[in-house]
Amino acid sequence: MKKTTAVTLEQRLSLAGVTPEMLSELMVLYRKGTDSLVDLLVQKKLMRESEVLQVLSEQLSIPFWPALPTDDISLDFTGHFPIQYLKKNRLVPLETAEKLIIAVNDPFDFQAIDDMRHELSRNGRASTVVLSTQEAITDAINIAYDLSRSTAKEFFEEMDTESTDSIISEIEETGDILDEAGDAPIIKLVNLLISGALKDRASDIHVEPYQSALKVRYRIDGVLYDVLSLPRKIQSPLTSRVKIMARLNIAEKRLPQDGRIEIRIADRSVDVRVSVLPTIYGERVVLRLLDKTVNILQLVDLGMSTQSISFFDRLIKSPYGIILVTGPTGSGKTTTLY
């Protein structure tokens, strides 16, 4: 890949409608800052992302693929590259029927591209660089890592007795329990429990301690289903991990606590309400999941009569007072409020 002179590229951008004054300002920002040329042109609303990539494609003789092939996506790369690295550098390797490609959003990020090419060449694989939009690259990354992600049950079954016994000590030694991307077993287990619940469209996760076991259950369509049975020794680190995520007091084990977690899984924004309640066998944890990427219903879509909606609208605009929204689990309280 060869970077052409700035003058030639500037001429192409001028032909695309960017004024010389604005182009001069952008090139100064590009050379001084950390934003890519694609980002700057899009942020200034001078060109659409696809238009910028088309210009760069013509300038650098790199193919522009608006859509990436993800139907038969290979998952081999998920074990070699962290998802955070790929999203930060906005590139992803994909295998097609003809060849191995590296889809990039910034063709001038030579370091990241060369590092990936070097890693892929270790297996004797030659790769070709193509340009693609940030959305297409992010979607491909999310699809690959979602398909490669094991379930919490599979992850725990892969643990042998030794690794199970060392979970608590690993947390104490590594000290990375606050690191969302950490490799500590308990962190991965909690992440898999949450992502698995979302994949199964569960509304709640129940972590219930018993005399000899710790049971994890998902509430799906109002019904609780047993998902996982863990040894009692997992209870303390698992509860502590959830408490830290919800910013609760991990030292308090005798009083009920409520908290909230805002997380992102792939491109999904999820609101998690956490309730911790002490029981005879330890603390019981309930996580209520609300996927905020799901379409939020309007008041008129909730089934209320016109008279009720009008009355409700007047109450909302009242300068004082309180509205109680009550009902059994699964009746639609959260949906109504959101």
Order of alpha helices (4+ residues) and beta strands (2+ residues): alpha-alpha-alpha-alpha-alpha-beta-beta-alpha-beta-alpha-alpha-alpha-alpha-alpha-beta-beta-beta-alpha-beta-beta-beta-alpha-alpha
